[in-house]
Amino acid sequence: MTNVRADIPAKYKWDMTNIYATEQDFEADYQKAADMVAAFPAHAATMGQSAEGLLAMFTDFTSMLRVVEKLYMYAHLSADADTTDNHYQAMMGKMRNLFNKLGSASFFVTPALIRLDSDTVEKWMEECPALRAFSRDIWLAQREKPHTLSDECEKLMADMASGMGGASNVRAIFANADLQFGKIRDESGKPVQLNDATYVSKLMSSERRVRRAAFTTLYKTYTQYGNTFATLYNAYVKERTTMARVRGYADSLTASVFRDEVTPEIYNNLINTVNENLGVLFDYYAVKKQVLGLSKLHLYDIYTPLIAECEKEYSFEEATEEVLGTVKIFGSEYHDTLEKGIKEQNWVDVYPSRGKRGGAYSSGCYDTQPYMLLNFVGTLDNVSTFAHESGHSMHSYFSRKYNEPQNSSYTIFVAEVASTVNELLFCHRKLRESDSREEKLAILNQIMETYKGTLYRQTMFAEFERDVHAMVEGGATLTKDLLCKTYYDIVCKYFGPGVVCDKEIANEWMRIPHFYTNFYVYKYATCISAASSIVRRIETEGEAYIGQYLDFLKCGGSKSPLDSLLVAGIDMRDPAVIKTAIDDFADTIAQFKELY
């Protein structure tokens, strides 16, 4: 396949005319949105005076946001298709500015909703039944009441928002643009420049010398700047803990999970349950040590694939049939919608090309179709990724179809559930149907890596994050030595006695950007746990349960994430959900050992 985007057949690329036929249409909508944003502050004087005034505010805000989100989708998808195109990068800059203006223009909404008493809201809903469509928005705002400041302070906080996050921004620029990691010799003895992106690929090398060189060289550079990274992270955590205190939360963890509509109990249940079952992870590392034939398993060995990449190559058409064959169990609406989206509506931008953003994702908004970005080169892993992203896209499809705009977006807490369900179902189906020992071992290896990386590694990160925030709240300053010791101790616990915890790993916290996204990583682990329980029920109960799962997909943002999962019969307050995922990991390890 060509590396030049223009030479890739249209059927394998997004059709941006599905959003705007021409850029003139984009510019017309941009001006419309800018005018709506400029006019919106007029609602500050009327939204709290009557039912009609409140409804008018909600109606205008929803309409305004729909236009802005559609504009953003056009700009962001176009920019990601070719990151070297300055025209679309400038368009993205325009959209970021517009979003900032929208935030400033609408800052008054939440404080005004908080001031409304419940009796008045109920009376207005009786007078104006159309208001009930926004009852969840009102409830979400009013639950913020204990943590909302005076109008003057809220305006100040809104104005300060653009100046927050400086430590995170500096860290990103420093780590991604300024750090130089030096060179190592690759498998052929040729000097190659090491960077944070190529580091992982070198850790997966079949040659131990290359793995060890990448590991020691990378962390040699990080440790030279440990004081700088510690100062940046201390500043970030101080910012988060201070904001939590100012708003009256017990701590920064409580403040963060409050936004997810959960409690610290969910967070701590995850950590506690994983800690009680570290033996399963130790079994995985014992298998890795045995298969790799090593007398000692070091941290620079743990990313080495147990099984070589499956030699079978898939065309995109074959991958499409694999994904559609997996989701057929969900019924005609799910299957046929996805099939039409892939084959007729250009939901997928398939192949890598010069300047295209790497990785994979699913995107879109209420007034667009789902869009999937892939960098497909025909591997089994690529097919699995396609199944994963199709889960995101169909979750979005159902959420938007079955909800009004204001309730059509599911929260981050459940965002990885549907995608992981599809990924696991695909892997399980291939295991049942494949006649190839090589392919089965590759699939089992992939499942084990998923559980190791998503359930255990993300929980390890979550534990470190929780503990260092608590240190700052207790009056500590996060120095390089304190952070390195704390991280190293947690790493030793999670890798156990069967892995040599090389001293360089104490610096790994410096290269994890997610630590600057407050208490985010735990949601990867809770999502794979929920997905494991759902997959188990799909495979054991069949149609009797599938309707229940589809009802979960249709919830969108109409319910809290915990209540949405309860629709699927999953109670994230119960540690048994986490244990189910751990048991599935253990079962996968056992299958691999038996087949190997």
C-alpha positions in Angstrom: 0.0 0.0 0.0 1.3 3.4 -0.9 2.6 5.8 1.7 1.1 8.8 -0.1 -2.4 9.6 1.1 -3.6 11.0 -2.2 -2.9 7.6 -3.8 -4.9 5.6 -1.3 -8.3 4.6 -2.8 -11.2 6.7 -1.5 -13.0 3.7 0.0 -10.2 3.4 2.6 -10.3 7.0 3.7 -12.8 9.2 5.7 -15.1 11.2 3.5 -15.1 14.6 5.2 -17.9 15.9 2.9 -20.1 13.8 5.1 -19.6 16.5 7.7 -19.2 19.6 5.5 -19.5 19.5 1.7 -17.1 22.4 1.3 -14.8 24.5 3.6 -17.1 27.4 2.8 -19.8 25.5 4.7 -17.4 25.0 7.6 -16.6 28.7 7.7 -20.3 29.6 7.6 -21.0 27.3 10.5 -17.9 28.7 12.3 -19.3 32.3 12.1 -22.7 31.0 13.2 -21.1 29.4 16.2 -19.1 32.5 17.0 -22.3 34.6 16.9 -24.1 32.1 19.2 -21.2 32.1 21.7 -21.2 36.0 21.7 -24.9 36.1 22.3 -25.1 33.4 24.9 -24.2 35.5 28.0 -27.6 37.3 27.7 -29.1 34.2 29.3 -27.4 35.0 32.6 -30.2 37.6 33.3 -33.1 35.4 32.4 -32.4 31.7 33.0 -33.2 32.0 36.7 -36.4 34.0 36.3 -38.9 31.5 34.8 -39.3 28.1 33.3 -39.3 29.6 29.8 -36.0 31.4 30.6 -34.4 28.3 31.8 -35.6 26.2 28.9 -34.4 28.9 26.5 -30.9 28.8 28.0 -30.7 25.0 27.7 -32.0 25.0 24.2 -29.6 27.6 23.0 -26.6 26.0 24.8 -27.4 22.6 23.3 -27.7 24.1 19.8 -24.5 26.0 20.3 -22.5 23.0 21.5 -23.8 20.9 18.6 -22.4 23.3 16.1 -19.1 23.7 17.9 -18.6 20.0 18.3 -19.4 19.4 14.6 -16.9 22.1 13.6 -14.3 20.5 15.9 -14.8 17.1 14.4 -14.1 18.4 10.9 -11.0 20.2 12.0 -9.6 17.4 14.2 -10.2 14.5 11.8 -8.7 16.5 8.9 -5.7 17.5 11.0 -5.1 13.9 12.1 -5.3 12.6 8.6 -2.2 14.7 7.7 -0.5 16.3 10.7 1.9 18.1 8.3 -0.9 20.2 6.7 -0.5 23.6 8.3 -4.0 24.6 7.1 -5.7 22.1 9.2 -3.4 22.7 12.2 -4.4 26.4 12.0 -8.1 25.3 11.8 -7.5 23.3 15.0 -6.1 26.4 16.6 -9.3 28.3 15.7 -11.4 25.6 17.3 -9.4 25.6 20.5 -9.9 29.4 20.8 -13.6 28.9 20.1 -13.9 26.3 22.9 -12.2 28.7 25.3 -14.6 31.5 24.4 -17.5 29.1 24.9 -16.3 28.2 28.3 -16.0 31.9 29.3 -19.4 32.7 27.8 -21.2 30.0 29.7 -19.3 30.1 33.1 -22.5 31.4 34.8 -24.7 28.4 34.0 -23.6 26.0 36.8 -23.7 28.7 39.6 -27.1 29.8 38.4 -28.5 26.2 38.4 -27.1 25.7 41.9 -29.0 28.7 43.2 -32.3 27.2 42.1 -34.1 25.4 44.9 -35.6 22.0 44.2 -39.2 23.2 44.7 -38.8 25.9 42.1 -37.3 23.4 39.6 -40.1 21.0 40.2 -42.8 23.7 39.8 -41.2 24.9 36.6 -41.1 21.4 35.2 -44.8 21.0 35.8 -45.4 24.3 34.0 -43.0 23.5 31.2 -42.7 19.7 30.7 -40.1 20.2 28.0 -37.7 21.1 30.9 -37.7 17.5 32.1 -35.4 16.6 29.2 -32.7 18.6 31.0 -33.4 17.2 34.5 -30.1 15.3 34.5 -28.1 18.5 33.6 -29.8 20.3 36.5 -29.1 17.4 38.9 -25.5 17.2 37.9 -25.1 20.9 38.5 -26.9 21.0 41.8 -24.7 18.1 43.2 -21.8 20.6 42.8 -23.4 22.9 45.3 -21.2 22.0 48.3 -18.2 22.6 46.2 -19.2 25.8 44.4 -17.8 29.2 45.4 -19.4 32.7 45.2 -20.1 34.1 41.7 -17.1 36.4 42.0 -14.8 33.5 42.9 -16.3 31.2 40.2 -15.7 34.0 37.6 -12.1 34.3 38.8 -11.6 30.5 38.7 -13.0 30.5 35.1 -10.6 33.3 34.1 -7.7 31.4 35.8 -8.4 28.1 34.0 -6.3 29.0 30.9 -3.3 29.6 33.2 -3.7 26.2 35.0 -1.9 23.1 33.9 1.5 24.8 33.4 3.5 22.0 35.0 1.8 19.4 32.7 2.5 21.5 29.6 6.1 22.1 30.5 6.6 18.4 31.3 5.1 17.4 27.9 7.4 19.8 25.9 10.5 18.9 28.0 10.0 15.1 27.7 8.8 15.0 24.0 10.8 17.8 22.4 13.9 18.6 24.5 15.2 15.3 26.0 17.9 13.5 24.1 18.4 9.9 25.0 21.5 9.0 23.0 22.2 6.1 20.7 22.2 2.3 21.1 23.3 -0.4 18.7 20.5 -2.3 17.2 20.3 -6.1 16.3 22.7 -5.6 13.4 25.1 -3.5 15.4 24.1 -0.3 13.7 23.9 2.9 15.9 20.3 4.1 16.2 18.9 7.1 18.0 16.8 6.1 21.0 13.7 8.1 21.8 10.6 7.6 24.1 8.6 6.2 21.2 11.1 3.7 19.9 12.0 2.6 23.4 9.2 0.1 23.7 9.9 -1.4 20.3 13.5 -2.0 21.4 12.3 -3.5 24.7 10.5 -6.1 22.5 13.7 -7.0 20.7 14.5 -10.7 20.5 18.1 -9.8 21.5 18.6 -9.2 25.2 21.6 -6.9 24.6 19.4 -4.5 22.7 16.7 -4.6 25.4 19.2 -4.0 28.2 20.8 -1.1 26.3 17.5 0.6 25.6 16.5 0.2 29.2 19.7 1.5 30.8 20.2 4.3 28.2 16.6 5.7 28.5 16.7 5.8 32.3 20.2 7.2 32.4 18.8 10.3 30.7 15.7 10.5 32.9 17.7 10.3 36.1 19.9 13.2 35.1 16.8 15.4 35.1 15.0 13.8 38.1 15.0 17.0 40.1 13.3 18.9 37.3 10.6 16.2 36.8 10.1 16.0 40.6 9.6 19.8 40.8 7.1 19.7 37.9 5.1 16.8 39.4 5.1 18.4 42.8 3.7 21.6 41.3 1.0 19.6 39.5 0.0 17.6 42.5 0.0 20.8 44.7 -2.3 22.4 42.2 -4.7 19.5 42.2 -4.7 19.1 46.0 -5.1 22.9 46.5 -8.0 23.1 44.1 -9.7 20.2 45.9 -9.2 21.9 49.3 -10.5 25.2 48.0 -13.7 23.5 46.8 -14.2 21.7 50.0 -13.4 18.1 49.0 -11.9 15.7 51.6 -8.9 15.2 49.3 -7.9 15.3 45.6 -8.9 11.6 45.0 -12.5 12.4 46.2 -12.6 15.5 44.1 -11.5 13.5 41.0 -13.8 10.5 41.3 -16.7 12.9 42.2 -16.6 14.0 38.5 -17.0 10.3 37.6 -20.0 10.0 39.9 -18.3 7.4 41.9 -16.6 7.3 45.4 -13.1 6.5 46.5 -14.5 3.1 47.5 -14.5 2.0 43.9 -10.8 3.2 43.5 -9.7 1.5 46.7 -11.6 -1.7 46.0 -9.7 -2.0 42.7 -6.3 -1.6 44.4 -7.1 -3.8 47.3 -8.5 -6.6 45.1 -5.5 -6.6 42.7 -3.1 -6.5 45.7 -4.8 -9.6 47.1 -4.4 -11.4 43.8 -0.8 -10.5 42.8 0.0 -14.2 42.7 -1.7 -14.5 39.3 0.6 -11.9 37.9 3.6 -13.6 39.4 2.4 -16.8 37.6 2.4 -14.9 34.4 6.0 -13.8 34.9 7.0 -17.3 35.8 5.7 -18.5 32.4 7.5 -15.7 30.7 10.8 -16.6 32.4 10.4 -20.2 31.4 9.4 -19.6 27.8 12.2 -17.1 27.2 14.6 -19.6 28.8 16.1 -17.1 31.2 17.8 -17.9 34.5 16.7 -14.5 35.8 13.9 -12.3 34.4 14.8 -8.6 34.5 12.5 -5.7 33.9 14.0 -5.1 30.5 12.8 -8.6 29.5 9.1 -8.3 30.4 8.0 -6.8 27.1 9.6 -9.5 25.0 6.9 -11.3 23.1 6.4 -14.9 24.2 5.3 -15.8 20.7 6.4 -14.4 17.4 3.8 -12.4 15.5 1.4 -14.7 13.8 2.5 -15.0 10.2 -1.0 -14.8 8.7 -1.7 -11.5 7.1 -5.2 -10.1 6.7 -6.5 -7.8 4.0 -8.8 -5.1 5.3 -11.7 -6.8 3.7 -10.8 -10.0 5.6 -10.4 -8.0 8.9 -13.9 -6.5 8.3 -15.5 -9.9 8.0 -13.7 -11.0 11.2 -15.1 -8.1 13.1 -18.6 -8.5 11.6 -18.5 -12.2 12.4 -17.7 -11.4 16.0 -20.5 -8.9 16.5 -23.2 -10.9 14.7 -24.3 -12.2 18.1 -25.5 -8.7 19.0 -28.3 -8.9 16.4 -29.2 -7.1 13.2 -29.2 -3.5 14.3 -25.7 -3.7 15.7 -24.3 -5.9 12.9 -26.0 -4.2 9.9 -25.2 -0.7 11.1 -21.6 -1.5 11.6 -21.4 -3.3 8.2 -23.0 -0.3 6.4 -20.7 2.1 8.2 -17.6 0.3 7.2 -18.5 -0.7 3.7 -20.6 2.2 2.5 -20.3 5.3 4.8 -16.5 5.5 5.2 -16.4 5.2 9.0 -12.8 4.0 8.8 -9.6 5.7 7.7 -7.6 2.5 7.2 -4.0 2.7 6.2 -1.0 4.5 7.5 0.3 7.3 5.3 2.9 10.1 5.5 1.9 12.6 8.1 -1.1 10.6 9.4 -1.4 10.4 13.2 -0.3 7.1 14.6 -2.3 4.7 16.7 -6.0 4.1 16.6 -9.1 5.8 18.0 -12.9 6.2 17.5 -14.3 9.7 17.3 -17.4 11.6 16.2 -20.2 13.7 17.7 -24.0 13.9 17.8 -24.3 15.3 14.3 -21.8 13.1 12.6 -21.4 9.4 12.0 -18.7 7.5 14.0 -15.2 7.8 12.7 -12.4 5.2 13.3 -8.7 5.9 12.7 -6.6 2.9 12.1 -3.0 2.3 10.9 -3.8 -1.1 9.4 -0.9 -3.2 8.1 -2.6 -6.6 8.2 -1.5 -8.2 11.5 -3.7 -10.1 13.9 -3.1 -7.3 16.4 -4.5 -4.9 13.8 -7.7 -6.9 13.5 -8.0 -7.0 17.3 -7.6 -3.2 17.3 -10.2 -2.8 14.6 -12.6 -4.9 16.8 -11.8 -2.7 19.8 -12.5 0.6 17.9 -15.7 -0.8 16.4 -16.9 -1.3 20.0 -16.3 2.4 20.8 -18.1 3.4 17.6 -21.1 1.3 18.1 -21.4 2.4 21.8 -21.4 6.0 20.4 -23.9 5.1 17.8 -26.4 3.6 20.3 -25.8 6.4 22.8 -26.6 9.1 20.2 -29.5 7.3 18.5 -31.4 6.5 21.7 -30.8 9.8 23.6 -31.4 13.5 23.1 -28.2 15.5 22.4 -27.7 16.6 26.1 -27.8 12.9 27.2 -25.9 11.3 24.3 -22.3 11.2 25.6 -21.3 8.4 27.9 -18.6 9.2 30.5 -15.0 8.2 30.6 -15.7 5.8 33.4 -17.5 3.4 31.0 -15.7 4.5 27.8 -13.5 1.4 27.4 -16.1 -1.2 28.3 -17.8 -1.8 24.9 -14.5 -1.7 23.1 -12.9 -4.2 25.4 -16.0 -6.4 25.1 -15.5 -6.6 21.3 -11.8 -7.2 21.6 -12.2 -10.1 24.1 -15.1 -11.6 22.1 -13.0 -11.5 18.9 -10.0 -13.2 20.7 -12.2 -15.9 22.2 -14.0 -16.6 18.9 -10.6 -17.0 17.1 -9.4 -19.3 19.8 -12.5 -21.5 19.3 -12.3 -21.5 15.6 -8.6 -21.6 14.8 -6.9 -24.8 13.8 -3.5 -23.3 14.1 -1.5 -23.8 17.3 0.7 -20.8 16.4 -2.3 -18.6 16.0 -3.9 -19.8 19.2 -0.7 -19.2 21.2 -0.4 -15.7 19.6 -4.0 -14.9 20.7 -3.5 -16.2 24.2 -0.3 -14.2 24.5 -2.2 -11.1 23.3 -5.0 -11.6 25.9 -2.4 -12.1 28.7 -0.6 -8.9 27.7 -3.9 -7.1 27.7 -4.7 -8.2 31.3 -1.2 -7.6 32.5 -1.0 -4.1 31.0 -4.5 -2.9 31.5 -5.6 -4.5 34.8 -2.3 -4.8 36.7 -0.1 -2.1 35.4 -2.7 0.6 35.4 -3.7 -0.4 39.0 0.0 -0.1 39.9 0.0 3.4 38.5 -3.3 4.2 40.3 -1.8 3.1 43.6 1.3 5.3 43.1 -0.8 8.2 42.2 -3.1 7.8 45.2 -0.2 7.5 47.6 1.8 10.6 46.4 -1.3 12.8 46.4 -1.9 11.7 50.0 1.8 12.6 50.8 1.3 16.1 49.6 -2.0 16.5 51.4 0.0 15.4 54.5 2.5 18.2 54.0 5.2 16.4 52.1 7.2 17.9 49.2 7.6 15.5 46.3 11.4 15.3 45.9 13.2 13.1 43.4 14.3 10.7 46.1 10.9 10.4 47.7 9.2 9.8 44.3 11.8 7.3 43.2 11.7 5.3 46.5 7.9 5.3 46.5 7.7 4.1 42.9 10.4 1.5 43.3 8.7 0.0 46.3 5.4 -0.4 44.5 7.2 -1.8 41.4 8.9 -4.4 43.6 5.5 -5.4 45.1 3.8 -5.8 41.7 6.6 -7.8 40.1 7.2 -10.1 43.0 10.2 -12.3 43.9 10.5 -13.8 40.5 11.6 -10.7 38.6 14.8 -8.7 39.2 13.7 -5.1 39.8 16.6 -3.2 38.3 17.3 0.0 40.1 16.7 2.1 36.9 13.0 1.4 37.1 12.7 3.8 40.1 12.8 6.6 37.5 9.9 5.3 35.4 7.3 7.6 37.0 9.0 10.5 35.0 8.0 9.1 31.7 4.3 8.4 32.5 2.2 11.3 31.1 -1.0 10.0 32.6 0.2 11.0 36.0 -0.6 14.6 34.9 -4.3 13.6 34.2 -5.6 13.4 37.7 -6.6 9.9 38.8 -7.4 8.8 35.2 -5.6 5.5 34.8 -7.7 3.5 37.2 -10.6 3.6 34.7 -8.7 1.4 32.3 -8.6 -1.3 35.0 -12.3 -0.9 36.0 -13.4 -1.0 32.4 -11.5 -4.2 31.6 -13.0 -5.7 34.7 -16.5 -4.7 33.7 -15.9 -6.0 30.2 -14.7 -9.4 31.5 -17.8 -9.9 33.5 -20.0 -8.9 30.5 -18.1 -11.2 28.1 -18.5 -14.1 30.5 -22.3 -13.5 30.7 -22.6 -13.1 26.9 -20.8 -16.4 26.4 -22.7 -18.3 29.0 -26.2 -16.8 28.8 -26.4 -15.8 25.1 -29.5 -14.0 23.9 -31.0 -14.0 27.4 -28.3 -11.5 28.4 -27.4 -9.7 25.1 -30.5 -7.5 25.2 -29.5 -6.4 28.6 -26.0 -5.5 27.3 -27.5 -3.5 24.4 -29.6 -1.6 26.8 -26.4 -0.5 28.6 -25.0 0.8 25.3 -28.2 2.8 24.8 -27.9 4.6 28.2 -25.4 7.1 26.9 -25.3 9.9 29.5 -28.8 9.5 30.7 -27.7 7.7 33.8 -24.7 7.7 36.0 -21.9 5.4 34.9 -22.6 3.1 37.9 -26.3 3.0 37.1 -25.6 2.4 33.4 -23.5 -0.6 34.3 -26.2 -1.9 36.6 -28.4 -2.0 33.5 -25.9 -4.6 32.2 -26.0 -6.4 35.6 -22.5 -5.2 36.6 -22.1 -3.6 40.1 -18.7 -2.0 40.2 -19.0 -1.6 44.0 -18.6 -5.3 44.3 -15.0 -6.5 44.3 -16.2 -9.7 42.6 -16.2 -7.8 39.3 -12.5 -7.2 39.6 -12.0 -10.8 40.7 -13.7 -12.1 37.6 -11.2 -10.3 35.4 -8.3 -11.7 37.5 -9.8 -15.2 37.2 -10.1 -14.8 33.4 -6.4 -13.8 33.3 -5.5 -16.8 35.4 -7.5 -19.1 33.0 -5.7 -17.6 30.0 -2.3 -18.3 31.6 -3.4 -21.9 32.2 -4.6 -22.3 28.6 -1.3 -20.9 27.3 0.8 -23.3 29.6 -1.2 -26.3 28.5 -1.0 -25.5 24.8 2.7 -24.4 24.9 
